[in-house]
């Protein structure tokens, strides 16, 4: 599923972390991270590692075509992937990076892909679980490490992080074009405005 439906080729370390994430879990159990040899063995010789780029791919393009022609093989692949990516970003192991001035990201090879593509998968197929996990991420989105990674990739991040404190969860959901989450956040903001006016008036 990860090799076939990923938005870009995953390297060996990234692919090994994907099956170790439990949907909705706040803790990453690093002992669940398999070795690349284990994954290759489980792949029944249908996946290989490109030595030069260290990316993992299917053995032949015809296999990719077959898998795409039979989406029932991996039920709701994009929503499952979005749930895993969001669980990773919400985990206790990732959150501390948000407050570190110079975080060491070597032990989190899945962080960049999770930050940049959770919304792409969620837009293609948004489950209720993924929606809730996204809203959880948005509780402190402007300070989350995933925001910094996403904005750097789009060349809109500066050294002065305070300049971009405006980049809220609503901005992020809009950036990815996830209408269902945008609608929830807009409705929530209107309720806050109405309640504020009611209590102040």
Order of alpha helices (4+ residues) and beta strands (2+ residues): alpha-alpha-alpha-beta-beta-alpha-alpha-alpha-alpha-alpha-alpha-alpha-alpha
